[in-house]
């Protein structure tokens, strides 16, 4: 087993939801995906973005990791901006 890099995990808002089963983080970098494969032995990545980054899709294919896309859209309307002069 590899050493856990607390600083890297903190930088990417990584957290354990269920030990050795379910983790969460913000959008990983390529470096972080390599780290996760070595340290956490991930088998599946769930992407909540509307589009999957190319490097993530490639990484998953090359490393036999399942990639699930569950895009979340915000239906919230932003208020109109008003220019004050």
C-alpha positions as CSV (number, residue, x, y, z in Angstrom):
1,X,0.0,0.0,0.0
2,X,1.2,3.5,-0.8
3,X,1.5,6.4,1.5
4,X,-1.5,8.7,1.8
5,X,-0.7,12.3,0.6
6,X,-2.9,14.4,3.0
7,X,-1.9,17.7,1.3
8,X,-2.9,16.4,-2.2
9,X,-6.2,15.0,-0.8
10,X,-7.0,18.3,0.9
11,X,-6.2,20.3,-2.2
12,X,-8.7,18.3,-4.2
13,X,-11.3,18.2,-1.4
14,X,-11.0,14.4,-1.1
15,X,-13.1,12.7,1.5
16,X,-14.0,9.2,2.6
17,X,-17.7,8.6,2.6
18,X,-17.5,4.8,3.4
19,X,-14.0,3.4,4.1
20,X,-12.6,1.4,1.2
21,X,-15.9,1.7,-0.7
22,X,-17.0,5.3,-1.5
23,X,-15.0,8.5,-1.8
24,X,-15.7,12.0,-3.1
25,X,-13.7,14.9,-4.4
26,X,-13.8,17.8,-6.7
27,X,-12.9,17.3,-10.3
28,X,-9.6,15.2,-10.2
29,X,-6.5,16.1,-12.2
30,X,-4.6,13.4,-14.1
31,X,-2.0,13.3,-11.3
32,X,-4.8,12.7,-8.7
33,X,-6.3,9.9,-10.8
34,X,-3.0,8.1,-10.8
35,X,-2.6,8.7,-7.1
36,X,-6.2,7.4,-6.4
37,X,-5.6,4.2,-8.4
38,X,-2.4,3.4,-6.4
39,X,-3.6,4.4,-3.0
40,X,-7.4,3.7,-3.0
41,X,-7.6,1.1,-5.8
42,X,-10.7,2.8,-7.3
43,X,-12.9,0.7,-9.6
44,X,-15.5,3.2,-10.6
45,X,-15.6,7.0,-11.1
46,X,-19.0,8.8,-11.2
47,X,-18.8,12.2,-13.1
48,X,-21.4,14.8,-12.3
49,X,-20.3,17.2,-15.0
50,X,-22.3,17.5,-18.3
51,X,-19.1,16.5,-20.2
52,X,-16.3,14.2,-19.2
53,X,-12.8,15.5,-19.5
54,X,-10.9,13.7,-22.2
55,X,-7.9,12.7,-20.0
56,X,-10.4,11.2,-17.4
57,X,-12.1,9.1,-20.1
58,X,-8.7,7.9,-21.5
59,X,-7.3,7.2,-18.0
60,X,-10.4,5.0,-17.1
61,X,-10.2,3.1,-20.4
62,X,-6.4,2.5,-20.0
63,X,-6.8,1.4,-16.4
64,X,-10.0,-0.7,-16.6
65,X,-11.9,1.7,-14.4
66,X,-15.7,2.1,-14.9
67,X,-16.8,5.6,-15.8
68,X,-20.4,6.6,-15.0
69,X,-21.8,9.9,-16.2
70,X,-24.6,11.4,-14.1
71,X,-24.7,15.0,-15.3
72,X,-26.3,17.5,-12.9
73,X,-27.7,20.6,-14.4
74,X,-28.7,23.7,-12.5
75,X,-32.2,24.7,-13.3
76,X,-31.9,27.7,-11.0
77,X,-32.4,31.0,-12.7
78,X,-29.9,33.6,-12.0
79,X,-31.2,37.1,-11.4
80,X,-31.0,39.7,-14.2
81,X,-28.1,42.0,-13.8
82,X,-28.8,45.7,-13.5
83,X,-26.3,48.3,-14.5
84,X,-26.1,51.2,-12.0
85,X,-24.7,54.4,-13.5
